[in-house]
Amino acid sequence: MNQEFELKLQAWVDGELPKREVSRLATEIERNPDAQALLAELKMTRGFLAGNEPEVVLPESREFYWSKIQREIERLERTPVEEPSIPWYLAVRRLLAPLSGLALVAFLSVLSINLFYQPDDPTRQLVETENLSEHVGSISYRSQSENMFVVYLYAKESESGDAEVDPEGAPVNDLFLQ
Amino acid sequence: MSGSLFYSRSFRALLLVALLASAAIGAGASELKLEAKLIWGTNDEKSPRKEHVPVDDATAARLRKVFKWKNYFICNTKTRVIPSRGSNQFKLSDDCTVEITELEGPRVELKVIGKGVPVHKSIKELRKGDWFVYCGDDKNESAWFVIIKDLDEK
């Protein structure tokens, strides 16, 4: 007796078995004592349930009953849920990652805009100067108070003591102001 | 887990922003905006040339602290952007040109060219507030000045 046969028996007891199978099933039950025992047990159980199953009757209408349940669910959803208090060290740890990122941004920004620049750094005062013309000399000096580096250009004296002149006859140091 | 994932994403985003910001700032720092002024210094009260404009009081006061002349007049002003590792020329008069090249670090090369001939070259760090001044004698106890300064805000 397999499970399919048992289900057919249960369907027969419940009156749900198609009529064309009823006669065949009855024949098999007659030949099978186990099936007869199961059939008797199922009929007994059905009799117990049909006679003793309690029937709950709602005191109000069905719609009103379910609307009360819906209102209660909505009320509970509106009630704020109290979050468990977080220890201070966990709260700090949560802020650690974004704060680290901000610190990195600030550090790189500071580095980029040269806030570490030292105005009195002696290396930044180094100047390379070079005369590119043999007719022009130069003297350079720095005014620390005025933050000014000056290169004074002058025409080198010729052997005769006169200022060098360019081919057009103008003094070399007069070339720049027209 | 969702919290740690959120913070992990935040951290990566901030790191990316930081890198992009530093790259952008670093890229902008190498470009220079410079101003060159050709100035005439004299003890006369007025310039014989009408196009000469007296310098502002602050500039005159600063020049008087270093040089002996009383009055200073602007002959020409040029503002140029010097590209990174590039050069630009400031033609201040028919015969005077200053060529400036941006070098590695905050240094620049300044070259004075007179009538097409290079006369002098300097390599110096130039920062906002600094003045680099070329000068020389002119006729009648006067003088000329080329003042180069950085206009970039660093």
Interface residues (C-beta under 8 A of the other chain):
Chain A: R94 A97 P98 S100 G101 L102 L104 V105 L108 S109 L111 S112 I113 N114 Y117 R124 Q125 L126 V127 E128 T129 E130 N131 L132 S133 V136 S138 S140 S143 S145 E146 N147 M148 F149 V150 V151 Y152 L153 Y154 D166 V172 N173 D174 L175 F176 L177 Q178
Chain B: G3 Y7 S8 S10 F11 A13 L14 L15 V17 A18 L19 A21 S22 I25 G26 A29 L38 W40 R62 K65 V66 C75 L92 S93 D94 D95 C96 P106 K111 V112 G114 K115 V117 P118 V119 H120 K121 S122 I123 K124 E125 R127 G129 D130 W131 F132 V133 Y134 C135 G136 D137 D138 K139 W144 V146 K154
